[in-house]
Amino acid sequence: MTDQDLCFRSAVDLAKDIRNGEISPVEVIENALARIDEVNPKLNGFCFVYAEEAIEKAHLAESEVQSGNSIGPLHGVPFAIKDFTPTAGKRTTMGSKIFEHWIPDQNPPVVERLLQAGGIMIGKTTTPEFAHSSFTDSPLWGPTRNPWNFSCTAGGSSGGSAVAVATGCVPIAEGSDAGGSIRIPAALSGTVGLKPSVGRIPMGILPTAFDSIFHFGPLSRTVSDAALFLNVTQGPDNRDIMSLPPTVPLHIPVPNHVDGLRLALCPDQGFFALDDDVEANTRSSADALRQTGAIVEEVELGWSRQIVDDWFLHWAVFFAAYFEQYLNDWQDQMTPEVVRMIEVGQSVKATDFKRLEAARTRQWETLRPILDSYDALLTATMALPAPPVGGKDSDYDSNDAAGRYQGLDMTCTLNFVSQCPAVSVPSGFTVGGLPTGLQIVGRRYDEATVLRVAATLEAIQPWAGLRPPV
């Protein structure tokens, strides 16, 4: 039987209690493993669990505390890594039968830094094939289910990490985000998901060192845990030429006041057809921030679904460039949506691909004056609550009778202005009991402000104590 209160304790508090000798890292890890045993058969959030190794490392962590040795900010705290991210000596399948038995020989900077901070990697979490989708469902591991309603998806592509956090298996988990893959499952599963500014956390895992839409970031239950993850993992690394210089560490706990901040509100980004509960919760979250001292004003972004279509072409070309080599031998065992994207990408002319930069520039030119006048932008994270398991992204790609875009995620638009950080935080629940998310978008490289707004909302309408029925 697991200790539920321990399961849902934050990383900040666990690290403090371990450091002060108030709790043993062995107890923490054993409890986390017991929790995984409880929930994973129902939800399928973990594809690999390193029980013996984690317990061994917990005993070592306990000895270091008892010896009075210098310890890191995550000493003894369990964390999970998405199965898209290479891990030295541990299978990394990327949800694909092509890589079913791949064992990388080195860790990327994000994994290195979590381990160097004293964290204990307890397992790897599920992802759709090559992290391609808003639905975590792969040929290798099958679907990952939503902890609030098992018939619904947990979102993707970091769906396993969201489940691991939402159910109290770990307080923090790593995700990656090229179109919303951190923020989507965070919103659908009722957790916090941060896409930092591009380059804030070095990548170092892609075939190209010059990508402009990929991000590593945390999923967590609290805003301060997301800040702790960022403090530990941010900073330059020569394996990623796009990585940013070090920045001042975020204050923990994250300040939770917004007096005097100017916040722009555009719930639908100007063109999405929003679910009624999603819109109501987005507006009520904005009202809550207004009542605590922020100036919140509704604005028009001037965006259209063309941004989503342009992002999809960019994504399709990425897939064609780096995965088309597998089609001849593996097509029958690949996810049909992945094959479709590769084929679309193969058809894009180089000149049309280059013109996407001009489209991104026009998009930025409409967002720039808003962020010149406001400290952050508020939108919904998802247009809909969690859809049923078994769906695919192309099911949500049409216009309604009024010309509104009936899409699912409202996140990929922000990967096209990737220097702007964006965090998804819980905004409430639908009438049917599914979580919804508010997306807070900041000025370039300003994670501190988006997390400050998020922490304020967390203080006003706390969500960390809400536990899914599993």
Secondary structure in CASP SS format (residue, H / E / C, confidence):
PFRMAT SS
TARGET T0000
AUTHOR 0000-0000-0000
METHOD secondary structure of the structure
MODEL  1
M C 1.00
T C 1.00
D C 1.00
Q H 1.00
D H 1.00
L H 1.00
C H 1.00
F C 1.00
R C 1.00
S C 1.00
A H 1.00
V H 1.00
D H 1.00
L H 1.00
A H 1.00
K H 1.00
D H 1.00
I H 1.00
R H 1.00
N C 1.00
G C 1.00
E C 1.00
I C 1.00
S C 1.00
P H 1.00
V H 1.00
E H 1.00
V H 1.00
I H 1.00
E H 1.00
N H 1.00
A H 1.00
L H 1.00
A H 1.00
R H 1.00
I H 1.00
D H 1.00
E H 1.00
V H 1.00
N H 1.00
P H 1.00
K H 1.00
L H 1.00
N C 1.00
G C 1.00
F E 1.00
C E 1.00
F E 1.00
V E 1.00
Y C 1.00
A H 1.00
E H 1.00
E H 1.00
A H 1.00
I H 1.00
E H 1.00
K H 1.00
A H 1.00
H H 1.00
L H 1.00
A H 1.00
E H 1.00
S H 1.00
E H 1.00
V H 1.00
Q H 1.00
S C 1.00
G C 1.00
N C 1.00
S C 1.00
I C 1.00
G C 1.00
P C 1.00
L C 1.00
H C 1.00
G C 1.00
V C 1.00
P E 1.00
F E 1.00
A E 1.00
I E 1.00
K E 1.00
D C 1.00
F C 1.00
T C 1.00
P C 1.00
T E 1.00
A C 1.00
G C 1.00
K E 1.00
R C 1.00
T C 1.00
T C 1.00
M C 1.00
G C 1.00
S C 1.00
K H 1.00
I H 1.00
F H 1.00
E C 1.00
H C 1.00
W C 1.00
I C 1.00
P C 1.00
D C 1.00
Q C 1.00
N C 1.00
P C 1.00
P H 1.00
V H 1.00
V H 1.00
E H 1.00
R H 1.00
L H 1.00
L H 1.00
Q H 1.00
A C 1.00
G C 1.00
G C 1.00
I E 1.00
M E 1.00
I E 1.00
G E 1.00
K E 1.00
T E 1.00
T C 1.00
T C 1.00
P C 1.00
E H 1.00
F H 1.00
A H 1.00
H C 1.00
S C 1.00
S C 1.00
F C 1.00
T C 1.00
D E 1.00
S E 1.00
P C 1.00
L C 1.00
W C 1.00
G E 1.00
P E 1.00
T C 1.00
R E 1.00
N E 1.00
P C 1.00
W C 1.00
N E 1.00
F E 1.00
S E 1.00
C E 1.00
T E 1.00
A C 1.00
G C 1.00
G C 1.00
S C 1.00
S C 1.00
G H 1.00
G H 1.00
S H 1.00
A H 1.00
V H 1.00
A H 1.00
V H 1.00
A H 1.00
T C 1.00
G C 1.00
C C 1.00
V C 1.00
P C 1.00
I E 1.00
A E 1.00
E E 1.00
G E 1.00
S E 1.00
D E 1.00
A C 1.00
G C 1.00
G C 1.00
S C 1.00
I C 1.00
R H 1.00
I H 1.00
P H 1.00
A H 1.00
A H 1.00
L H 1.00
S H 1.00
G C 1.00
T C 1.00
V E 1.00
G E 1.00
L E 1.00
K E 1.00
P C 1.00
S C 1.00
V C 1.00
G C 1.00
R C 1.00
I C 1.00
P C 1.00
M C 1.00
G C 1.00
I C 1.00
L C 1.00
P C 1.00
T C 1.00
A C 1.00
F C 1.00
D C 1.00
S C 1.00
I C 1.00
F C 1.00
H E 1.00
F E 1.00
G E 1.00
P E 1.00
L E 1.00
S E 1.00
R C 1.00
T C 1.00
V H 1.00
S H 1.00
D H 1.00
A H 1.00
A H 1.00
L H 1.00
F H 1.00
L H 1.00
N H 1.00
V H 1.00
T H 1.00
Q C 1.00
G C 1.00
P C 1.00
D E 1.00
N C 1.00
R C 1.00
D E 1.00
I C 1.00
M C 1.00
S C 1.00
L C 1.00
P C 1.00
P C 1.00
T C 1.00
V C 1.00
P C 1.00
L C 1.00
H C 1.00
I C 1.00
P C 1.00
V C 1.00
P C 1.00
N C 1.00
H C 1.00
V C 1.00
D C 1.00
G C 1.00
L C 1.00
R E 1.00
L E 1.00
A E 1.00
L E 1.00
C C 1.00
P C 1.00
D C 1.00
Q C 1.00
G C 1.00
F C 1.00
F E 1.00
A C 1.00
L C 1.00
D C 1.00
D H 1.00
D H 1.00
V H 1.00
E H 1.00
A H 1.00
N H 1.00
T H 1.00
R H 1.00
S H 1.00
S H 1.00
A H 1.00
D H 1.00
A H 1.00
L H 1.00
R H 1.00
Q H 1.00
T C 1.00
G C 1.00
A C 1.00
I E 1.00
V E 1.00
E E 1.00
E E 1.00
V C 1.00
E C 1.00
L C 1.00
G C 1.00
W C 1.00
S C 1.00
R C 1.00
Q H 1.00
I H 1.00
V H 1.00
D H 1.00
D H 1.00
W H 1.00
F H 1.00
L H 1.00
H H 1.00
W H 1.00
A H 1.00
V H 1.00
F H 1.00
F H 1.00
A H 1.00
A H 1.00
Y H 1.00
F H 1.00
E H 1.00
Q H 1.00
Y H 1.00
L H 1.00
N H 1.00
D H 1.00
W H 1.00
Q H 1.00
D H 1.00
Q H 1.00
M C 1.00
T C 1.00
P H 1.00
E H 1.00
V H 1.00
V H 1.00
R H 1.00
M H 1.00
I H 1.00
E H 1.00
V H 1.00
G H 1.00
Q H 1.00
S C 1.00
V C 1.00
K C 1.00
A H 1.00
T H 1.00
D H 1.00
F H 1.00
K H 1.00
R H 1.00
L H 1.00
E H 1.00
A H 1.00
A H 1.00
R H 1.00
T H 1.00
R H 1.00
Q H 1.00
W H 1.00
E H 1.00
T H 1.00
L H 1.00
R H 1.00
P H 1.00
I H 1.00
L H 1.00
D H 1.00
S H 1.00
Y C 1.00
D C 1.00
A E 1.00
L E 1.00
L E 1.00
T E 1.00
A E 1.00
T C 1.00
M E 1.00
A C 1.00
L C 1.00
P C 1.00
A C 1.00
P C 1.00
P E 1.00
V C 1.00
G C 1.00
G C 1.00
K C 1.00
D H 1.00
S H 1.00
D H 1.00
Y C 1.00
D C 1.00
S C 1.00
N E 1.00
D C 1.00
A C 1.00
A C 1.00
G C 1.00
R C 1.00
Y E 1.00
Q C 1.00
G C 1.00
L C 1.00
D E 1.00
M C 1.00
T C 1.00
C H 1.00
T H 1.00
L H 1.00
N H 1.00
F C 1.00
V C 1.00
S C 1.00
Q C 1.00
C C 1.00
P C 1.00
A E 1.00
V E 1.00
S E 1.00
V E 1.00
P E 1.00
S E 1.00
G E 1.00
F E 1.00
T C 1.00
V C 1.00
G C 1.00
G C 1.00
L C 1.00
P E 1.00
T E 1.00
G E 1.00
L E 1.00
Q E 1.00
I E 1.00
V E 1.00
G E 1.00
R C 1.00
R C 1.00
Y C 1.00
D C 1.00
E H 1.00
A H 1.00
T H 1.00
V H 1.00
L H 1.00
R H 1.00
V H 1.00
A H 1.00
A H 1.00
T H 1.00
L H 1.00
E H 1.00
A H 1.00
I H 1.00
Q C 1.00
P C 1.00
W C 1.00
A C 1.00
G C 1.00
L C 1.00
R C 1.00
P C 1.00
P C 1.00
V C 1.00
END
